[in-house]
């Protein structure tokens, strides 16, 4: 049984409050899963009236079939409550599994939650490449995921990278559209690609290279890696867009910030840099 709850923001009809709080897609899903809706712990129909401050609780059954084995691991948790997890992903670990590499952070998180008898209907909201370490935000239920959609607008993400060479302009915006390169897993800069906007700022310079902070406005696959290479400063250790063959990509998601609608507070997680 899945559950989420929130407080009504004003007097009115329950259905109007639900329409303000959740997306149409989630609302339709609740009807499909025959959700039970309670107001102050009393089952209520959506056309009934509610008062500001009423506790609205929604229960629904959604049997999640996990197609992958779960793996025990000591995940590095930086924040957790009933609705969200922020986890520090290590390098050399996929965010979600693939047929060729059926081991990932996703399975480790499911193992952790399963041991706590918690809902397994999770959504990893900001995915990282296998060789990129750092912070990932995970929604523990559909409503929590809904509140942070679209991710690139609702979650502020900052990355730290060691880039080759010295930048002439110490800060700026890289605004090159990106698309998939045919059947390859690489991406390319192309006028007919998707919009991709990256803000950068050089924090310091060391041994002829630059330590750079990147902030994403969009979230395209390989966006930072391709954008940094496109301006002549690929990330050190990048075997796709740089000058290195290996797996030691010097890129880390070191900062995430989002508004927790359930607690009415901002959540900030930051790794030491």
N, C-alpha and C positions, 0 to 999 in steps of 0.2 A: 504493500500500500504506500503510495507516494503522497506527500503532504506539503503544502506551503500556505502561508498565512500573512496577512497584512492588516493595517488599520484603515478604515474608511476615512477619506479626507474631507467629506462634506455630506450633508443630508441629501437624500434623494433615493432613486431606485437602485437596487443592487446591480441590475444589468448595466446601468450607466457607469457605476463605479468599476465594474469588471472591464468595460470597454476602454476606460481610461488607463487601467492598470496593466492590461495584457493585450498582446497583439491579436488580430483577428484569427491568425493561424492557430495560436495557442488556444483561443476560445473555442474554435471548432474542434480542436483535439480533445478538449475537456468534455465536450458533448459526445464525441465519439467514444471516449473511455468511460462514459456515464459517471462523471464526477459527482460527488456529494459536496454540497456547499452549505456551510454552517455560518450563522451570524451569532456571535456570543455563545457558541457551542450548541446552538439550536438549528436543526436542518431547515433550510429556507429556500424558497423558489426565487428565481432571478427577478421576477416582477414585483417582489415585495419591497417595501420601503426600509431604508436603513438610516442611522444617525451617524454624524461625524464621531469618529473614535471607536465605532463598533469594530470588533475583531472578526475578520472574515477568514475562514479556514476552508481550504479546498482539499478534499481527498480524492484520489483517482488511482485506478489500477492500470499500470502499463508494464506488462511483463517484458523485460529487456532480455533478449537472448544474446548472451555473450559468446561469440563465435571463436574467441581466442582463449588460450589457457591463461590463468592468472599467476603472477610471479611475486614471490615474497622479496621485498627489498626495503632497505631503510630509506624511504623518501625524505628529502630535505624540505620540511614544511616551514614556510615563513609567515603564513596567516591561515587561520581556519575559523569558520563559524558554521552555523547550520546550513548555509547556502553557498559559501564560496571556499575554495582552497587556493592558496598561492604556493606553488612548489618551485624549487630551484632545480632545474633539470641539469644533469651532468652531461659532459661531452660524450660522444660515441653512443648515444641512446636516441632512438627514434621517438618522436612524440606519439605517433600512432603506428601500429604494426602494418607490415605488408606481407605478401606471400613469400617474398624472397628473404625478408628479415622479420620473422614473427615474434619479435620481442620489443617492448616499448614501455615508455612511461605510463601510457594509458592503462596497460595491464597491471602495472605496479600500484597505481592509484586505486584501481578496482579491487585489488587484493586488500589494500589498506582499509577501504570503506566496507568491504564485505565482512572483514573481521570485526567491524564495529556495528554490523547489522544495519548499515545505512543504505539508502537508495543508490542503485547503480546506474541510473539514467543520467549520466554526467555528460558535460560538453566541455572540451578543452577549447578555450576561446581564442588564444593566440598561439599558434603553432610555431615551433622552432625547427630549423634544419637539424639533422643528426649531429653535425659537428659544431653547432651553436649551443652554448650553455646559457643558463639563466632562468629568469622568472616566467612562469606560465600561470595564467588565471584559469581556474576550473570552476564551472558552475555545477552545483550538486543537483539541480533540478531544472525543469523546463522554464519555470518562471524566472529563476535567477539568470538563466541564459538570455531570456527574452529582454530583461531589463538592460543588459549590456550589448544589445544589438542595435545598430551595426558596431562591431568591435572597434573599427578604426576611429569612430567618433566618441565612443563611450569609455575606452581604455587608453590612457596616455602611456606610451611605451618609449623608453629610452634605451639605446644600445651603446655599447662602448666597443671600439675596434682599434686595432693597431694597423694602420694603413701604410703602404709603401710610399716613401718620398715625403717631400715638404710641400704643403699646399700654398699656392700664391695667395688665394683668398682664404682667410682663416675662418670664415663662416659664410653660409649661404644656403640656397635652395637648389636641389637637383630635381628637375621636372621633366623627365623623359618617360614616354609611354613604354610599356613592357608587354611582350607577348611570348607565348611558348614557341620554341624553335623546332617546328615540325614534330617529329616523333621523339625527339631528344628530351631529356629532363631539364635541359638548359633553357634559359630565357634570353631574349634579345631585345635591344632597343628598336622600336618600330613606331612610325607615325600612326599605324592602324592598331596599335596595342591598347591595353587598358591604362587609364590614368594612374600615374605613380609619382608621388611627391615625397621627397625626403629632405628634412632640414639637417644641416650638419654644423658642427663647431669644433675647431681644433682646440683641445685642452692643453696639450703640451707637445713638445718635439723631443725625440730621443734617438740618438745614433742614426740620424738621417731619415727616420720615419716619424709618423705623426699619430698621436693618440687622439681619436676623434669621437665625439658624442654625436649620435644620430637619433633623430626623432621622426617617427613615421606619421604622415597624414593618411596614408593608404597602407594596405597590407598585402602587396603582391609577393608571390613566391620569389625568393632570392633578391628582393628589392634592394636591400642595402649592399649586398655583394655586387650586383650588377651596376648599380648607380655609382658606387665608389670606383669601380673599374672603368666606368664610362668617362670619368673625369681624370683618368690617368693615375689613380691611386688605389689599386686593388688592395683588398685586405690581405695582410700577411698570412700565409698558410692556405690560401684559397686555391684549390686544385681545379676549379671550373673556370674562374674568371681572372685568375692571377698567374703567377709564375712559379707555382709550387705543386709538387706531386706528393701528396700525403694526406694526413687527416688532422692537422693541428691548426684549424681555422681560428684566428684570433678575433673572435666576435662573441659578445656576451650581452644578453638582455639583463640589464642591471637595475631597471627601475620600472615599476608599473603603478598606475594610479587610477582609481575608479571610484564612483559614488555608489555606496551600498544602500540601495533603496529600502531595504528591510530595516536597517539600523539608523537610517537618515544621517549617515556620516561618510566622510571621505576615507578611503583606505589607501595608504601609501606603503609600498614595500620597496626597499632599496638595498642592494648589495654593496659592500665596501669596495671602493675602487682605489 
